[in-house]
Amino acid sequence: MGVDEYYLSRTIKTMVSQQGPKKGSGGKHRAKLRGHGPTPKAEDRVYHKAYRAKKALERRKAADPRLAARRRVAKFTSDSDDFVIGRNAVLEALKAHVPSSVLYILNRIEHDDRTREIIRLAGLEGLKILEADRLEMNRIARSVNHQGVIIKVAPYHYKSLQELVDRAEAKAQALGSASAKAKALAQPLFIALDGVTDPQNLGAVIRSAAAFGASGVILPERRSASVTAAAWKVSAGAAAHMPVARVVNLTKAIDSLKERGFYSIGLDGGGTAQVGYSGFETDPLIVVLGSEGKGISRLVREQCDAIVSIPMTSLVESLNASVAAGIALFSVHTTRAQAQ
């Protein structure tokens, strides 16, 4: 080996020795071992008895008919859907051409004249007709009182207050030359609800309004019930025929109607007159009804031309809002029918 080769080999050995041991080889600065993360739960380890118990529970749940019905219903309904349930309510909604998309009918249902007519009208309206078992029907209706028929409807279409008033006044003008009784019965009559939040009460009020010839129902947009499936059910289909208007401010709405010749009476305890004897019954009229607990609000009360009350015994402090509305509307209707 020459001198040059000798010095070259020594230089290479020196350079290698200066680099030191590689990391991870057991020398200085050993590379850290990589962990496998936290230990899985016992029920997630396929070899563990807890895993087998979890799978057995899942199989039992899958076989539960109530959970199976819930899964099937979830495929074609959502919490935002609105339904009309019950034979009378569904039949009246179809007769009134309420926008609907699906008719759900109980399999093995005992048919009567109403269900046959419902199926016929649903076919004419082009609704999709689906059969469902009782568990599925209960799940869709969120009730067991569906009578075997349910329809999915579009959200209720509220009328504008202007539209309701124009139609009521046109009807009154058309009977302007009729008898005093017919003219009085044709006078516009609205019922306004102030703070009634129970949709079942609203449905009952709509039903009474339709029974006694009211022109429409007025609701505030806030702190008030809306026309939902529950209201449809209680109204027994009357919601299909009775227009309902929603207003931003009930006080201003009453004031605007008074400018068009309407009078307003508030139904509340301690009134200055009894229902039917306010003196405004044969005029264009607004009957204002408050909630059972709080009654009519102060600002709305100030807009009333009279406060009337229902005579009751001392055993009862107040009446249900829908019952009070029915009595008030009946009193107005009776007074108008007796007009000479």
TISEKE-990198 format. One line per 4 residues: for each residue z, x, y of C-alpha. Coordinates in Angstrom, 2 decimals, decimal comma, always signed. Layout:
BEGIN
Z X Y | ... .
//
This chain:
BEGIN
+0,00 +0,00 +0,00 | -0,98 +1,39 +3,36 | +1,27 +1,61 +6,35 | -0,41 -1,30 +8,05 .
-0,08 -3,60 +5,01 | +3,59 -2,65 +4,66 | +4,45 -3,58 +8,23 | +2,46 -6,82 +7,96 .
+4,41 -8,00 +4,88 | +7,72 -7,11 +6,56 | +6,73 -9,12 +9,62 | +5,89 -12,20 +7,52 .
+9,20 -12,04 +5,62 | +11,10 -11,75 +8,91 | +9,36 -14,81 +10,35 | +10,10 -16,86 +7,22 .
+13,77 -15,86 +7,21 | +14,15 -16,81 +10,88 | +12,89 -20,39 +10,23 | +15,93 -21,15 +8,09 .
+16,24 -23,84 +5,41 | +14,28 -27,08 +5,69 | +16,12 -30,30 +6,55 | +16,98 -32,44 +3,56 .
+17,08 -29,50 +1,19 | +20,86 -29,23 +1,18 | +21,01 -26,64 +3,93 | +22,16 -26,99 +7,53 .
+21,46 -30,33 +9,27 | +20,92 -32,24 +6,01 | +18,67 -35,27 +6,57 | +20,67 -38,55 +6,52 .
+20,12 -40,83 +3,56 | +18,50 -44,15 +4,40 | +20,68 -47,20 +3,63 | +19,50 -50,41 +1,97 .
+21,17 -52,80 +4,45 | +24,09 -55,16 +3,88 | +24,81 -56,39 +0,39 | +23,05 -59,74 -0,24 .
+25,18 -62,82 -0,75 | +26,00 -63,68 -4,31 | +23,86 -66,84 -4,16 | +20,83 -64,76 -3,15 .
+21,03 -62,35 -6,09 | +18,79 -63,59 -8,86 | +21,02 -62,14 -11,58 | +24,24 -63,74 -10,25 .
+25,71 -67,02 -11,52 | +26,04 -68,23 -7,92 | +22,26 -68,02 -7,61 | +21,80 -70,18 -10,70 .
+24,34 -72,71 -9,36 | +22,48 -72,92 -6,03 | +19,17 -73,59 -7,78 | +20,78 -76,29 -9,94 .
+22,14 -77,99 -6,81 | +18,69 -77,90 -5,18 | +17,19 -79,56 -8,25 | +19,82 -82,31 -8,15 .
+19,14 -82,92 -4,46 | +15,41 -83,09 -5,09 | +16,03 -85,78 -7,70 | +18,21 -87,90 -5,33 .
+16,10 -91,01 -4,46 | +17,65 -91,30 -1,00 | +16,68 -87,76 -0,07 | +13,24 -88,26 -1,63 .
+12,76 -91,36 +0,54 | +13,81 -89,37 +3,61 | +11,22 -86,69 +2,87 | +8,44 -89,23 +2,32 .
+9,30 -91,10 +5,54 | +9,43 -87,84 +7,53 | +5,76 -87,23 +6,67 | +4,48 -90,21 +8,67 .
+7,24 -91,10 +11,19 | +9,20 -89,33 +13,89 | +12,33 -90,06 +15,90 | +10,23 -90,99 +18,95 .
+8,35 -93,78 +17,15 | +9,16 -97,36 +18,11 | +9,22 -100,12 +15,52 | +9,39 -103,90 +15,50 .
+11,29 -105,18 +12,49 | +11,82 -108,63 +11,01 | +9,35 -111,33 +10,03 | +9,53 -113,47 +13,18 .
+9,44 -110,51 +15,55 | +6,54 -108,85 +13,73 | +4,56 -112,08 +13,51 | +4,97 -112,84 +17,23 .
+4,05 -109,28 +18,15 | +0,83 -109,49 +16,13 | -0,02 -112,88 +17,60 | +0,42 -111,46 +21,09 .
-1,82 -108,48 +20,19 | +0,91 -105,95 +20,90 | -0,70 -102,51 +20,39 | +0,30 -101,41 +16,89 .
-0,91 -98,84 +14,39 | +0,83 -99,31 +11,03 | +2,31 -102,20 +9,05 | +4,93 -101,18 +6,51 .
+5,63 -103,83 +3,90 | +8,16 -103,82 +1,10 | +6,67 -103,48 -2,35 | +7,42 -106,46 -4,59 .
+8,27 -108,54 -1,52 | +8,77 -112,27 -1,98 | +5,95 -113,62 +0,15 | +6,19 -116,71 +2,32 .
+3,89 -118,20 +4,96 | +5,03 -115,69 +7,55 | +4,35 -112,59 +5,47 | +0,92 -113,88 +4,44 .
+0,07 -114,51 +8,09 | +1,40 -111,06 +9,04 | -0,87 -109,37 +6,50 | -3,84 -111,44 +7,64 .
-3,31 -110,64 +11,32 | -2,67 -106,96 +10,56 | -6,02 -106,82 +8,80 | -7,76 -108,47 +11,75 .
-6,11 -106,03 +14,17 | -7,20 -103,06 +12,04 | -3,69 -101,86 +11,25 | -3,07 -99,44 +8,42 .
-1,05 -101,28 +5,76 | +1,36 -99,19 +3,69 | +3,71 -100,26 +0,92 | +7,16 -98,70 +0,75 .
+10,21 -99,10 -1,44 | +13,49 -100,45 -0,11 | +15,02 -97,02 +0,55 | +11,99 -95,99 +2,56 .
+12,01 -99,26 +4,53 | +15,71 -98,84 +5,32 | +15,02 -95,31 +6,49 | +12,11 -96,34 +8,74 .
+13,95 -99,28 +10,31 | +17,30 -97,44 +10,45 | +18,69 -100,75 +9,24 | +18,80 -102,92 +6,16 .
+17,92 -106,08 +8,11 | +14,17 -105,56 +8,26 | +13,25 -108,53 +5,99 | +10,63 -106,38 +4,28 .
+8,19 -105,99 +7,19 | +7,98 -103,36 +9,94 | +5,23 -102,43 +12,37 | +4,91 -99,23 +14,36 .
+4,10 -100,17 +17,95 | +3,04 -98,29 +21,03 | +5,67 -97,89 +23,78 | +6,29 -101,16 +25,64 .
+3,96 -101,70 +28,59 | +5,97 -102,78 +31,62 | +4,37 -104,86 +34,33 | +4,64 -104,06 +38,00 .
+6,84 -106,31 +40,11 | +3,86 -107,09 +42,32 | +1,90 -108,31 +39,32 | +4,72 -110,57 +38,17 .
+5,20 -112,13 +41,62 | +1,48 -112,71 +42,19 | +1,12 -114,48 +38,86 | +4,22 -116,63 +39,41 .
+3,12 -117,65 +42,90 | -0,39 -118,48 +41,69 | +1,09 -120,80 +39,07 | +3,26 -122,52 +41,68 .
+0,30 -123,01 +44,03 | -1,81 -124,48 +41,24 | +0,76 -127,25 +40,82 | +1,29 -127,81 +44,51 .
-0,08 -131,37 +44,39 | +1,80 -132,34 +41,22 | +4,95 -134,42 +40,99 | +8,20 -133,17 +42,46 .
+9,55 -132,45 +38,98 | +6,48 -130,47 +37,89 | +6,42 -128,62 +41,20 | +10,10 -127,67 +40,88 .
+9,68 -126,47 +37,30 | +6,71 -124,31 +38,36 | +8,66 -122,48 +41,07 | +8,96 -118,74 +40,35 .
+12,17 -117,82 +38,54 | +13,18 -114,23 +37,78 | +16,28 -112,83 +36,17 | +17,36 -109,36 +37,30 .
+19,77 -107,27 +35,21 | +22,09 -104,87 +37,00 | +23,70 -102,34 +34,68 | +23,06 -104,10 +31,34 .
+22,71 -101,17 +28,94 | +22,79 -102,86 +25,53 | +19,23 -103,41 +24,20 | +20,47 -106,31 +22,06 .
+21,77 -108,07 +25,18 | +18,43 -107,41 +26,83 | +16,60 -108,93 +23,87 | +18,79 -112,05 +24,02 .
+18,19 -112,38 +27,77 | +14,42 -112,12 +27,24 | +14,64 -114,83 +24,61 | +16,60 -117,14 +26,95 .
+14,19 -116,42 +29,81 | +11,26 -117,47 +27,64 | +13,10 -120,59 +26,47 | +13,82 -121,87 +29,98 .
+10,51 -121,05 +31,63 | +11,39 -117,94 +33,62 | +8,56 -115,98 +35,23 | +9,81 -112,56 +34,19 .
+12,69 -110,11 +33,83 | +13,43 -107,31 +36,29 | +15,15 -104,08 +35,19 | +16,16 -100,96 +37,11 .
+14,81 -97,70 +35,72 | +18,23 -96,03 +35,56 | +21,44 -97,17 +33,88 | +19,68 -100,00 +32,12 .
+18,51 -100,90 +28,64 | +14,79 -100,74 +27,94 | +12,56 -102,83 +25,72 | +12,94 -101,05 +22,40 .
+12,69 -102,18 +18,81 | +16,27 -103,44 +18,96 | +15,43 -105,66 +21,93 | +12,25 -106,84 +20,18 .
+14,28 -107,81 +17,13 | +16,86 -109,87 +19,03 | +14,22 -111,54 +21,19 | +12,62 -112,88 +17,98 .
+9,18 -112,06 +19,38 | +9,76 -113,55 +22,85 | +9,22 -110,08 +24,33 | +5,55 -110,51 +23,51 .
+5,32 -113,44 +25,93 | +7,89 -112,61 +28,62 | +6,72 -109,93 +31,09 | +9,26 -107,29 +32,10 .
+9,10 -105,15 +35,24 | +10,98 -101,92 +35,91 | +11,83 -100,97 +39,48 | +13,18 -97,77 +40,97 .
+15,76 -99,51 +43,15 | +16,95 -103,01 +42,29 | +18,45 -103,61 +45,75 | +15,17 -102,84 +47,50 .
+13,24 -104,91 +44,95 | +15,38 -107,98 +45,66 | +15,02 -107,40 +49,39 | +11,21 -107,22 +49,10 .
+11,16 -110,51 +47,16 | +13,33 -112,19 +49,78 | +10,73 -111,24 +52,37 | +8,24 -113,29 +50,31 .
+10,40 -116,40 +50,38 | +12,67 -115,87 +47,38 | +16,38 -116,59 +47,25 | +18,84 -114,71 +45,08 .
+22,06 -115,84 +43,43 | +24,49 -113,49 +41,71 | +26,35 -114,54 +38,59 | +29,92 -113,31 +38,84 .
+33,50 -114,50 +38,52 | +35,14 -116,04 +41,57 | +31,88 -117,37 +43,01 | +31,72 -119,86 +45,84 .
+29,76 -122,36 +43,71 | +29,14 -123,25 +40,10 | +25,91 -122,49 +38,30 | +23,35 -125,19 +38,96 .
+24,93 -126,17 +42,29 | +24,12 -123,26 +44,59 | +21,51 -125,25 +46,52 | +18,71 -122,77 +45,78 .
+17,74 -123,92 +42,28 | +14,49 -125,66 +43,32 | +13,33 -122,71 +45,46 | +11,68 -119,47 +44,34 .
+14,73 -117,84 +42,81 | +16,17 -114,59 +41,45 | +19,20 -114,86 +39,17 | +21,09 -111,56 +39,22 .
+23,28 -110,68 +36,26 | +25,65 -107,72 +36,03 | +27,21 -105,97 +33,08 | +30,07 -107,60 +31,21 .
+32,57 -104,99 +32,32 | +31,63 -103,96 +35,87 | +29,67 -107,00 +37,00 | +27,21 -106,79 +39,87 .
+27,24 -103,61 +41,95 | +28,29 -103,84 +45,58 | +24,86 -103,18 +47,13 | +23,14 -105,72 +44,87 .
+25,88 -108,26 +45,55 | +25,28 -107,93 +49,28 | +21,64 -108,95 +48,74 | +22,61 -112,25 +47,08 .
+22,46 -115,45 +49,10 | +25,21 -116,97 +46,96 | +27,62 -115,91 +44,24 | +27,95 -118,49 +41,48 .
+30,25 -118,61 +38,49 | +30,49 -120,38 +35,15 | +33,54 -122,66 +34,79 | +35,68 -121,45 +31,88 .
+39,17 -121,90 +30,55 | +41,81 -119,27 +31,19 | +41,69 -118,23 +27,54 | +38,47 -116,27 +28,13 .
+38,14 -113,68 +30,89 | +34,37 -113,19 +30,76 | +31,28 -114,01 +28,73 | +28,76 -111,77 +27,05 .
+25,95 -110,91 +29,45 | +23,27 -112,61 +27,35 | +25,38 -115,76 +26,92 | +26,00 -115,96 +30,66 .
+22,28 -115,49 +31,33 | +21,42 -118,35 +28,96 | +23,88 -120,71 +30,65 | +22,63 -119,80 +34,14 .
+18,97 -120,24 +33,22 | +19,70 -123,55 +31,49 | +21,51 -124,79 +34,61 | +18,59 -123,88 +36,85 .
+16,10 -125,47 +34,47 | +18,17 -128,68 +34,25 | +18,44 -128,97 +38,04 | +14,71 -128,48 +38,44 .
+13,94 -131,04 +35,72 | +16,02 -133,61 +37,61 | +14,20 -133,04 +40,91 | +12,84 -136,23 +42,51 .
//
